[in-house]
């Protein structure tokens, strides 16, 4: 039992949502007569949910700082419509249209960030207004009609890695190379984690690391085989490659940078963070700007997938994004949430959607089931907190209680980098919110 706990990061409950996703996938594989875990269905699952997962990367940071962004769907739809109009109606080069679309998304994020950080209007109200404004603008600028998308965007929104092979591998070698690179990356990460743990005097047996490497690489190679052995002309989707790259970037931002520590510090205890020298207004501003940037990128990818921008694009996307983040372990009160947890939550919802569709379940019943899953996930977590037990979802995200001397803790984190901000002297401020540490378990 001890060995099993070590393999799962000394916590059998750490991968609760991962196990739930696996159980769901196997259940739907059984009930759908083997149609769930096929190359075509998994490819459609990635292509059809990449835009939600991309927005979840930004939403988890918004929720960690204790805010919410209700405008992401409207912003995505508006940016996609503007890019389509510029490229199709005005003959603009598609690359320039995409760049202008992303700049427009950043300007919208700056607008939201200004009202939150400088004016002091809560994010809920600011983005609720944004949701109405940009939903109206989508309909206004489009004249309530669809606009054709630049054909070049289809590769990014619904394309696949290039054909290479099959040769002796009997699969798409571009996908095989991607899988091998992911395995190599995990091996390096796991060995580095073990080395750091041993340097701190912790127990880090090589056998446990080898078992973890074998399990994760087995899953990666299985999925590589599934994606790489589909029908000719298909492989791992390009939106999935973009998503993987963004996950790596945002993992580094949230776990390895001063800005990432500031995000968690502000979410865990804003007053304590401010006393430690953290510029809370700037943190709010940048998080909201980043959220709209990712919403704009998601809208552009969806535009390439659908090959046209419609006046209803983005409707209710914010609900799926927020649900993914909360199912993945973010705390309603802020301070807790991780990139990987949000991806897991989003994939749980994606598997649920795909499986119910394969079983012929209608959209009405699907919506009811998704709502119950969200409510159950959060309620179970809240129940464990009320009973004084460690939160299952909090453990999944690597969350721990904030230290009593919160300002000193934040200042110590700041001074770990060369450009750290100075610590401010002041009284200790405590909070019931939590502030997570890095999550080496995944």
N, C-alpha and C positions, 0 to 999 in steps of 0.2 A: 504493500500500500504506500509506503514511503517513497518507493521508486516512482510509482504512478504520480504521486503529488509533485515530485521534482520535475517529471517530464512536463506536467501541466503548469509549471511555475509555482510549485508548492501550494496549489489551490485547485481542488477538483472542480470548483464552481467557476473558475476563470473563463472557461470556454463554453459556458452555458448556451449562449446564443449561437456559437459555431455548431455545437451539437444539435441545437434545435433546427438550424438550417439543414444540416445533414439528414436529420430524421425526416424533415419535410420533403427533401429531395427524393429520398428513398421511398417514402410513402407514395408520392405522386408517380414515381417510376413504376411502382407496383400497380397502382390503380389505373394508370394510363397505358398499361400493356407495353412498357418499355419505351415510351415516347418522350419521357422527361429528359433523360441524360443522353440525348443524341446530339450530334454535331450541329445540326440545323437549329434545334430548339435552343441550345446554349448560345449559339451565335445570335439568334434573335433576342435572347434574354439580355445579352450584353448591349447590343445595339439599341434595344428598346428602353433600357434603363440607365445608360451611361450619363445622359443629361441630368437625371435626378441625383445620381451618385456624385457628379461633379459639383452640383450645387450644395450637396450635403457637406462637402469639404469646407465650404465657407460658412454654412449654417451652424456647424458645430462650434466654430469660434464665436459666432454671434451669441449662441445660447450659453457658452461658457462665461461670457462677460455679463450674463444675466439679462440679455435683451432678446428680441425676436424680430425676424424680418418677414413681413407678410407680402412684400412686393415682388419677390423673386420671380414668380410666374409671369406677372405683368411686365416686368423689366425684360425678361427673356423673350417674351412675345414681341415687345416693342422693338428691341434691338434687332431681332430676326427680320421683322418687317422693314425696318430702315435699311438694313443691308440689302435686302431683296429689291427694294425700290431704287436704291442708288445704283446697283449693278445692272438691273434689268431695264428700268424705265429711263435711267439717265446715262446708261452706257459706261458707267465707271468700271475700271479694272477691278476684278473681284477681290484681289488682295488688298487694294486700297479701301474698298468698301468694308472689308472685314476689319481692317485696322481702325477705320472711323467708327465702326460699330462698337468695337471694344473701348475706344476712347469715350464714346457716348455712355457706355455702361459705367465707366469710371467716373464720369461727370455726375451721373445719377447717384452713384455711391457716395461721392463727395457731398452732394446735396443732402442725402440722408444723414451722413456723418456730421455735417455742419449743424443741423437742427438737433441732433442728439448730443453732440459734445459741446457746442457753444451756446445754443439757445436753451438746452436742458429739457427738450420735449422727449418723453420716453420713446424708445424704438418702436414699441407697439403702435403708438399713435402716428409717429412719423411715417412708418412703412405702410400703415393702413391707408393713410392719405396717398402715399405713393402708389399703392395697389390700385386705387380708384383713378388716380391721375393717368397712369401709364396704360391701364386697361382702356380708358377712354381714348387715349392718344393712338393706340393700336387701331381702333375702329375708325378714328378720325382720319389718320394719314392714309389708311388703306381704302377708304370709301366703302368699307364693309365687303370688299372683294379680296380674293386671294391673289398673291403676286408670285410669279415664277421665280425660283431660286437660281443662282448661277450654277451651271452644271458642274463646274469644278469642285463645288462644295460637297457633291455627293460622295466623293472618295473619302472625305473626312467624316461625314455623318453616317455613312452606311457601307464604306468600303472594307476591303480585307488586305492583309499583308500580301505582298506580291508572290506570285507563283515561283517556286524554286524547288525543283524536284519533280516527282518523288524519288526517282533513282532507287538506290538500294534500301533507303529508309521506308519506302512505301507511304510517305506522308509529305505534307508541305514543310519544306526545310526552313522556311522563314519562321514558321510557328515553332518548329523544333528548336531553332536557335534562341528564340525568345524564352522558351521554357528552360533551356540550359542556363541562360543568363540569370533568370529568376532563381534557379537552384543555387547557382554560384553566389549570388547576392545574399541569399539566406544563410548559406554556409559561412560566409565571411562575417555576417552579422552575429550569428550564434557563437562563433569562436571568439569574436570580439567581446560579446556579452560575458562569456565564460571567463575570459582573461580579466575583464574589469571586476567581475565578482570575486575572483581569486585574489586580485590585488587588494581588495577591501577586507580580505580575511574571511570571506564567505565560503560555504561548501559548494564546490563546483566540480563534481566528478565528470571525467571525460565520457564515461559510458552514457550518462544521462543526456549530454549534448549530442552524442552520436545517435541516440534513439530519437531525439527531437528532429535532428537533421533528416534521418531516414523517413520519419512519418511525414514531415512537411514536403520533402522532395518527392515522396511517392505520390502525394496528392497533386503536386504541380505537374509531374510527368504524366500522370493519368489524364489530367485536363489537357495537357499538351497533345497527347495522343488523340483525344476526342476531337479537339479543334483542328488538328492537323490532318486528320484522316477523313474529313467530310467530302462532300461531292466536289469534283474539279471546279476550280474557280473560286473556292471559298477557303478560308483559313481563319486565323484569329482576327477579329474585327479591329479596324483602325481606331474607332472610338474607345475600344478597350485599351489599346496601347496608350492613347492620350490620357485616359483615366489612370493607368498604372504610373505614368510619369508624374502626373499631378499628385497622386497619393504619396509618392516618394518625396516630392518637393515639400508638400504640406506637413508630412511627418517630420522632416528636418526643421521646418519653420516652427512647429508647435513644440517639439521636444528638444531641439538643440540650439535654439537661438534666444537672445535676450528678449526680443519681441514676444516670442512664444511664452516665455516665463512671465512677462508682463501681462499677457492675456489671462493666464490662469490666476495671477496674483490679483488682478482687478476683479475677476469673477469670484474669487474666494473671499476677498475682503477689500472693498474699494478704499475704505478709509485707511486701512493699514498699508495698502499699496501706495497711496498718496503720501503718507508719512515717510515711506522709504525712498521717496524720490521718483516714483513712477509717474510719468505724465499720463494720467488717466484719460484726459480729453483726447490726446493724440491716439491713444490705444483704441478708444471708441471710434474715432474718425477712420483710422486705417482698417479696422475690422469691417465696418460698414462699406467702405470703398471696395475692399476685397470681395465682399459678398456680392455686390452688384457686378463686379468684373466677372466673377465666375458664372453669375446668372446670364450675362451677355454671351459668354463663351458657350454655355449650354444651349442658349437660344440659337446660336449660329450652327452648332452641331445638329440640333434638331431640324433646322432649316435644310441642311444638306441631306438629312435622312428622309424628310418628307417631300423634298424637291419643290416645295412651295411654302410661302408664308401666308397664314390665314388669320383673320381677325380674332379667332378664338384660341390661337396658340398660347400656351402657358396657363390656361384656365385651370385653377386648382392644383397647379404643380407645387405650390408652397406647402400644401397639406401633405403630399407624399414626402417632400424633403424633410419637413419637421418631424413627421412620424418616423422616418428612417433614423434621424439623429437621436430621438428619445428611445426608440427600441434598441439602439446601439449603446445606450448607457448614459447619455447626458442627463444632468440633473436639472429639474425645473427651476431650482433656485440659483443655478449658475455654479461655476467653479469646477465642474466635473464634465468630462467628455473627451474623447480621443478621435483621431482620424480613423484608425483601424476599427474602432467600435462603431463609428458611423457607417463605414463601408459594410460591416457585417449586418447592421440593422437594415441598410438599404437592400442588401442581397437577400435577406430574409423576406422582405416585402416583395422583391422581384421573383423569388422562387414561389412564393404564395400566389402571386398574380398569374405566373406562367402555369403552375399546376392546376389552379382552378379553371383557367381557360381551357386546358387540355381535357379536363373533366366535363366541360360544357356548362360550368356554373355561370349564371348570368351576372351582369355588372352590378345589379342591385344586391344580390347575395354576397358577391365579392366585397363590395363596400362595407357591408355589415360585418363580415368576417375580419377584414383588415382593421376596422374600428375596435372590435373586441380584442384582437391581438395587441394593439397599441395600449388599450386600457389595462389589459391583464399584465403586460410587461411592466408598466409604470406602477400599477397598484401593488404588484408582488414586491417590487423594489421598496416602495414606501412602507409596506407592511414590515419588511425586515428591519428597516430603520427604526420604526416605532417600537419594535420589540427589543431594541437594543442590540440586535445582531448586525454583523457587517453586511452591508448592502451587496447583493449578488451582482447587480449591474455595476455598482461602484467598484467591486473587485475586478469585474471584466475590463473596466477602463483603467485599472491601476490606481484608483483614487485612494487617498489616505487623508486622515484628519489634518487640518492645517496646524502647524505648531503654535504653541501658546504665544511665543514671541514672534508674531507674524511679521512685524516690520523688520526685525533682524534677519528673519529667514529670507525675506525678499531681497534685502540689501546684500546678503551673502550670495544669493543667486546672481544679482546684478554684478557684483565685483568679481565674478568668475570669468568675465570677459574683459578685454582690454578697454573697451569703450563704455564701461559700466557707468551708471549714473551714481552720484553720491547719495549716501544714506542720510536721512533727516532724523534728528532726535525728536522723540515725542512719546507720549504714553502708549502703552500697549492697548490695542483695540481688538477685541475678540469678536467672533461671528459664528453663527451656526452653520454657515456655508462651509464648503470643503474646498481644498486646493490639491489637485492631483500631482503626483510625481510622474516621472517618465515611466513608460510601460514596457519593460524589457521582455515581458512574457510572450509577446507575439513576434 
